[in-house]
């Protein structure tokens, strides 16, 4: 590699327009791509994970960019902002600010970003050029070692090992198709202080990932506020504050213990509501009973009478019967339901003014929705209960109308449950799966402390008191409060909407294969913002608009759930390319080829999965990314005719699988 002095590497760098810098003999590199990659991570922290899947900070040609890249990872890993001001302070504290070109260069990097949505593509350019530089270095070292007469065996082995990592003639181990990238941890720091303290403390006491307590905590807030508060966005766009959340962890992760700790205050609030309503219910029942008895007595007297007197008594009996029928006996207040049938959920919601929360530490509710008892899937109440759409159900004895249903669901399940529901086409086809916010944290089993710190008494007491008080204060509201956005919050949400939109594209969009879910992400983020706002302003939140900081916190949660949703939907088989790649891999293993033409491979594949050759291309690209094959295009043999079709050179391990 051509050496450069530190002053050249770390000097002030101006944005380039040619893609490369230096003399013609400089190793391959693209400073524009490096600038765009680092700048995109500062501009949009949600792409940091995407970039991390593609490249390493050491892939940068300029050490200044590597230093900034590592600083971004350090800040982001601590839950701190990575904008130019925060990052400049971090680099200044580390003594690196002058070496990377000063604070002004950080702003230059932001300006060098065409669009943050393409960060992973820029990172691929940087990584590819880094591999080329390493190949050049590896080749030079192999030649040098081979030409040196007194080179030791260790020196030769080291040179060949370097070549094995970088040269195209040597195969590295393929990356399994079921390999899951490391998912971000739940950003509990964005929660209101009283809630953050309890979530972190419960995670410590139970030795569970904070994702479990954090996701349930959002469902708890939604239980308290669902149907009582809505968020006004733009025009007629309003979002209710009920949520569907599900967190998946294997057995042995103490889901029930965490679930109980988070939901106990809701049960306490429900008991208080029942106690407060018991007097009114008893009085109404007695009044209704007396009215029915008076009507029955009048009817009996009318039946005995004759002539004009009978007509008068009959009219009086009818009036009393109508009056008795019009008397409403309040139902017992209900906040929570468990694994209830759709019919039961509908009735409970109708009785409770459209508000209800289904909270369960198991996944049985999905079996019930699928028709475990009725034999017929019934998800209407869940679909409309999430969206807030008017719901009417005709029963044999009565008609149930729910004008603005607000159903919350908070579930903790095993990962196999997600796999199973992914196989139910009705769930996906009707859009039920698109309504959940998913968390798939890594299990801590095997890494837990034997004597963790318990939840501090004052932290637990404050959480229980706050959740109970918030629930009771909103329980009697009939007309929901409307939360509006400050200009800063509106601007932040609009920018987020604009950032997400290109990711929904079917071709090349990061969220393109889960558009049903991702198209609801901005709305779900607004719902979360409303809940965080109420948690921050417990006494007068309904009188204040949602701030920009609160919206930014909600956006960070939205990014967290988006990253987890990608893995969850892959687990459920939503990514057709991944499923097809497994089919192609099986064909390659069965045939034991060393190489194969695209035409011969296509001939072996099912037309149901691959109707045309073009359908094969994204699958081959995925297998190439995972190291199972390499595409080679033979040179033309003449100037006319079609260009030769590509040929695929296959990893030797595919032949070993059948041997």
Beta strands, then each sheet from edge to edge (+ up, - down):
strand 1: 229-232
strand 2: 238-240
strand 3: 244-248
strand 4: 336-337
strand 5: 355-360
strand 6: 391-394
strand 7: 399-402
strand 8: 406-413
strand 9: 436-439
strand 10: 481-483
strand 11: 595-597
strand 12: 629-633
strand 13: 646-650
sheet 1: 2+ 1- 10-
sheet 2: 4+ 5+ 8+ 3+ 9+
sheet 3: 6+ 7-
sheet 4: 11+ 13- 12+
end
